[in-house]
Amino acid sequence: MQVGFDYTHREMDPLWETEEIKDLLVGRSKPPAAVRQMAKKNSKKARNKRYYEKRRDGRVMLKSLLEAGQISKAEYEQQAKEMKVNVGYYKLQEIKEKLAEQVTNFRERIHLIYGSDTEDGDAFVYKWPTVPSVESYLIIVYLCLPADILAATDDPTTLGLQIKIKTALLSDDDYLAEWVDAAKRASIAKVFIPACDLLNAKLKSMNERGKKYFLDEWETRKDNFLLSLTPKGPCCALVDLINEVCNESGSGDKAGACRVEDE
């Protein structure tokens, strides 16, 4: 194809001197890389701004309809989801509300399963002892031993058990370190260690009949404590709740480990 002057566009035609025609005939030179990068960045910034403003205006429109009573709360949430109008701060608020709703639902279900009425609504409420005593010793034994070991413990006064719990409280490598932080374990140990001395002194003053009564009382209190950890409702409710929490926590070894499979 011939490129140049013709009958319609003479050599002296000013059109040949325009930048558009020169770019077509000669070719436009590329700007420096830094300029191109900045232009790309500005273009992306402008697109993001238009995206945000479009969804912001949509959210304002939906909110005005909700306040005017033209749509219900459920319709507002459904349309907001479809239009993807919750951006920025409002997206974080939506996530926060969902998490708060899940936590509330979990607490309510735990409360129903265990049937516990407490001042702050928690199903499990206990306080670590702060004053050394025989009673404090027994409470710490209840709370520190795994349930299967606690159930098999006929005598809570043995030297081996005392050493086991002392080690768990004072060591960063024992089983309690995974569940109780170091500062908390140290404060519990300050109560448990002198409580051991009080228990041992009491045992020395007991006769055989007194020791038998003490152990019988221990069995009753131990059984009551273990029963307090079991659901008042059907066990399937607790199993379903555990599975639900594990599934919502995401996949992985830990989530799979806590899942209760149907047999």
C-alpha positions as CSV (number, residue, x, y, z in Angstrom):
1,M,0.0,0.0,0.0
2,Q,1.4,3.4,-1.0
3,V,1.9,5.8,1.9
4,G,2.3,9.5,1.0
5,F,0.7,12.3,-0.9
6,D,-2.3,11.8,-3.1
7,Y,-4.8,13.9,-5.0
8,T,-7.0,14.4,-1.9
9,H,-4.1,15.1,0.5
10,R,-1.5,17.3,-1.2
11,E,2.1,17.6,0.0
12,M,1.5,21.0,1.6
13,D,-1.7,19.8,3.4
14,P,-1.3,20.8,7.1
15,L,-2.8,17.4,8.1
16,W,0.6,15.8,7.5
17,E,2.1,17.8,10.3
18,T,-0.4,16.7,13.0
19,E,1.0,14.4,15.7
20,E,-1.6,11.7,15.0
21,I,-0.5,11.3,11.4
22,K,3.2,11.5,12.3
23,D,2.6,8.6,14.8
24,L,0.9,6.6,12.1
25,L,3.6,7.1,9.6
26,V,6.7,7.0,11.8
27,G,5.5,5.1,14.9
28,R,5.2,6.3,18.4
29,S,8.2,5.9,20.7
30,K,7.7,4.1,24.0
31,P,8.0,6.2,27.1
32,P,10.6,5.1,29.7
33,A,9.8,2.0,31.8
34,A,9.4,4.1,35.0
35,V,6.8,6.3,33.3
36,R,4.9,3.2,32.0
37,Q,5.0,1.6,35.4
38,M,3.6,4.8,37.0
39,A,0.9,5.0,34.4
40,K,-0.1,1.4,35.0
41,K,-0.2,2.1,38.7
42,N,-2.4,5.2,38.3
43,S,-4.7,3.3,36.0
44,K,-5.1,0.5,38.5
45,K,-5.7,3.0,41.3
46,A,-8.4,4.7,39.2
47,R,-10.1,1.4,38.5
48,N,-10.1,0.5,42.2
49,K,-11.5,3.9,43.1
50,R,-14.4,3.5,40.6
51,Y,-15.0,-0.1,41.9
52,Y,-15.2,1.2,45.5
53,E,-17.4,4.2,44.7
54,K,-19.8,2.1,42.7
55,R,-20.3,-0.4,45.6
56,R,-20.3,2.4,48.2
57,D,-23.2,4.1,46.3
58,G,-25.0,0.8,46.0
59,R,-24.7,0.3,49.8
60,V,-26.0,3.8,50.5
61,M,-28.9,3.1,48.2
62,L,-29.8,-0.2,49.9
63,K,-29.5,1.4,53.3
64,S,-31.9,4.2,52.4
65,L,-34.4,1.6,51.1
66,L,-34.0,-0.3,54.4
67,E,-34.5,2.8,56.5
68,A,-37.6,3.7,54.4
69,G,-39.1,0.3,55.1
70,Q,-39.1,-0.6,51.4
71,I,-37.0,-3.7,52.0
72,S,-36.6,-6.0,55.0
73,K,-33.3,-6.7,56.8
74,A,-33.1,-10.1,55.2
75,E,-33.6,-8.6,51.7
76,Y,-31.0,-5.9,52.5
77,E,-28.4,-8.5,53.4
78,Q,-29.2,-10.7,50.4
79,Q,-29.0,-7.8,47.9
80,A,-25.9,-6.5,49.6
81,K,-24.3,-9.9,49.2
82,E,-25.4,-10.2,45.5
83,M,-24.2,-6.6,44.7
84,K,-21.0,-7.0,46.7
85,V,-21.5,-3.6,48.3
86,N,-19.8,-4.3,51.6
87,V,-16.2,-3.2,50.9
88,G,-13.5,-1.8,53.1
89,Y,-14.6,-1.0,56.7
90,Y,-18.1,-2.5,56.0
91,K,-16.6,-5.8,54.8
92,L,-14.7,-6.1,58.1
93,Q,-17.8,-5.2,60.0
94,E,-19.7,-7.9,58.2
95,I,-17.0,-10.5,59.1
96,K,-17.0,-9.2,62.7
97,E,-20.8,-9.6,63.0
98,K,-20.7,-13.1,61.6
99,L,-18.0,-14.2,64.0
100,A,-19.9,-12.6,66.9
101,E,-23.0,-14.5,65.8
102,Q,-21.1,-17.8,65.7
103,V,-19.6,-17.3,69.1
104,T,-23.0,-16.4,70.6
105,N,-24.6,-19.5,69.0
106,F,-21.8,-21.7,70.3
107,R,-22.2,-20.3,73.8
108,E,-25.9,-20.8,73.7
109,R,-25.6,-24.4,72.5
110,I,-23.0,-25.2,75.1
111,H,-25.2,-23.7,77.8
112,L,-28.2,-25.9,76.6
113,I,-26.1,-29.0,76.4
114,Y,-24.7,-28.7,79.9
115,G,-27.7,-27.0,81.4
116,S,-25.5,-24.8,83.6
117,D,-26.8,-21.5,85.0
118,T,-24.0,-19.2,85.9
119,E,-23.6,-15.5,86.5
120,D,-21.8,-14.7,83.3
121,G,-23.5,-17.3,81.1
122,D,-20.5,-19.6,80.7
123,A,-21.1,-23.3,81.0
124,F,-17.7,-24.0,82.6
125,V,-16.8,-21.6,85.4
126,Y,-14.1,-22.5,87.9
127,K,-11.5,-20.6,89.9
128,W,-8.0,-21.8,90.6
129,P,-7.4,-21.9,94.4
130,T,-5.3,-19.0,95.7
131,V,-4.8,-20.2,99.3
132,P,-3.0,-23.4,100.2
133,S,-5.3,-26.0,101.9
134,V,-6.3,-29.7,101.6
135,E,-9.4,-28.5,99.6
136,S,-7.1,-26.5,97.3
137,Y,-5.0,-29.6,96.8
138,L,-8.0,-31.7,95.7
139,I,-9.3,-29.0,93.3
140,I,-5.9,-28.7,91.6
141,V,-5.8,-32.5,91.2
142,Y,-9.3,-32.4,89.6
143,L,-8.3,-29.7,87.2
144,C,-4.8,-30.8,86.3
145,L,-5.2,-34.5,85.6
146,P,-6.6,-35.7,82.3
147,A,-10.1,-37.2,82.7
148,D,-9.0,-40.8,82.1
149,I,-6.2,-40.6,84.6
150,L,-8.5,-38.9,87.1
151,A,-11.1,-41.6,86.7
152,A,-8.6,-44.3,87.5
153,T,-7.1,-42.5,90.5
154,D,-8.3,-44.2,93.7
155,D,-5.9,-42.4,96.0
156,P,-5.1,-38.8,95.3
157,T,-2.6,-38.6,98.2
158,T,0.2,-40.7,96.8
159,L,3.7,-39.3,96.6
160,G,3.9,-40.3,92.9
161,L,0.8,-38.2,92.1
162,Q,2.1,-35.2,94.0
163,I,5.4,-35.4,92.0
164,K,3.5,-35.9,88.7
165,I,1.5,-32.7,89.2
166,K,4.4,-30.7,90.6
167,T,6.5,-31.7,87.5
168,A,3.6,-30.7,85.1
169,L,3.3,-27.3,86.8
170,L,7.0,-26.5,86.9
171,S,8.2,-28.0,83.6
172,D,7.9,-26.4,80.2
173,D,8.1,-29.9,78.6
174,D,5.3,-31.7,80.4
175,Y,1.7,-32.2,79.3
176,L,0.3,-29.1,81.1
177,A,2.6,-26.7,79.1
178,E,0.4,-27.3,76.0
179,W,-2.7,-26.1,77.8
180,V,-1.7,-23.7,80.6
181,D,0.8,-20.8,80.1
182,A,3.9,-20.6,82.2
183,A,2.8,-17.7,84.4
184,K,-0.4,-19.4,85.3
185,R,1.3,-22.7,86.0
186,A,3.8,-20.9,88.3
187,S,1.0,-19.3,90.3
188,I,-0.8,-22.6,90.7
189,A,2.4,-24.3,91.8
190,K,2.8,-21.6,94.6
191,V,-0.5,-22.9,96.0
192,F,-0.1,-26.6,95.2
193,I,3.3,-27.2,96.8
194,P,2.5,-25.9,100.3
195,A,-0.9,-27.6,99.9
196,C,0.9,-30.9,99.5
197,D,2.7,-30.3,102.9
198,L,-0.7,-29.6,104.5
199,L,-2.2,-32.7,103.1
200,N,0.7,-34.9,104.2
201,A,0.5,-33.5,107.7
202,K,-3.2,-34.2,107.8
203,L,-2.6,-37.8,106.6
204,K,-0.1,-38.4,109.4
205,S,-2.7,-37.4,112.0
206,M,-5.3,-39.8,110.5
207,N,-6.0,-43.3,111.8
208,E,-7.0,-46.1,109.5
209,R,-10.7,-45.3,109.8
210,G,-10.1,-41.6,109.0
211,K,-8.0,-42.5,105.9
212,K,-10.8,-44.8,104.7
213,Y,-13.4,-42.0,105.1
214,F,-11.2,-39.6,103.3
215,L,-10.8,-41.9,100.3
216,D,-14.5,-42.7,100.2
217,E,-15.2,-39.0,100.2
218,W,-12.7,-38.6,97.4
219,E,-14.4,-41.2,95.2
220,T,-17.8,-39.4,95.7
221,R,-16.4,-36.0,94.9
222,K,-14.3,-37.3,91.9
223,D,-17.4,-39.0,90.4
224,N,-19.4,-35.8,90.9
225,F,-16.7,-33.7,89.2
226,L,-16.4,-36.1,86.2
227,L,-20.2,-36.1,85.8
228,S,-20.2,-32.3,85.9
229,L,-18.1,-32.5,82.7
230,T,-20.6,-34.6,80.8
231,P,-23.6,-33.1,78.9
232,K,-27.0,-33.0,80.6
233,G,-28.6,-33.3,77.2
234,P,-28.0,-36.2,74.6
235,C,-24.4,-36.9,73.8
236,C,-25.1,-36.6,70.1
237,A,-25.7,-32.8,70.7
238,L,-22.1,-32.4,72.0
239,V,-20.6,-34.6,69.3
240,D,-22.4,-32.6,66.5
241,L,-21.2,-29.4,68.0
242,I,-17.6,-30.6,68.2
243,N,-17.8,-31.8,64.5
244,E,-19.3,-28.5,63.5
245,V,-16.6,-26.4,65.2
246,C,-13.8,-28.6,63.7
247,N,-15.3,-28.3,60.2
248,E,-15.6,-24.5,60.4
249,S,-12.0,-24.3,61.7
250,G,-10.7,-25.5,58.3
251,S,-9.1,-28.7,57.1
252,G,-5.8,-30.0,58.4
253,D,-4.4,-32.5,60.9
254,K,-5.8,-30.8,64.0
255,A,-9.2,-30.3,62.6
256,G,-9.3,-33.9,61.4
257,A,-8.0,-35.2,64.7
258,C,-10.9,-33.7,66.7
259,R,-13.6,-34.9,64.3
260,V,-15.8,-37.7,65.7
261,E,-16.6,-40.2,62.9
262,D,-19.8,-42.1,62.6
263,E,-19.4,-45.8,63.1
